[in-house]
Amino acid sequence: MAQIKITLVRGVAGTLPKQRKTIKALGLGKISSSVIREDNPVFRGMVRTVSHLVKVEEV
């Protein structure tokens, strides 16, 4: 299955608690941290919740 690379490009200060939990659940911590995840509806929905904070690339 395809994979996506998710990179945190903005900090979580000033965001809603739900968005902070989503960033943590994705496995991101500091700005510029990246993770590679399977491209499935679960992760796509999480990315959509925090789309203004992350950058997504196909791997």
Sequence and secondary structure as in RCSB ss.txt:
>XXXX:A:sequence
MAQIKITLVRGVAGTLPKQRKTIKALGLGKISSSVIREDNPVFRGMVRTVSHLVKVEEV
>XXXX:A:secstr
  EEEEEE S  TTS HHHHHHHHHHT  STT EEEEE SHHHHHHHHHTTTTEEEEE 
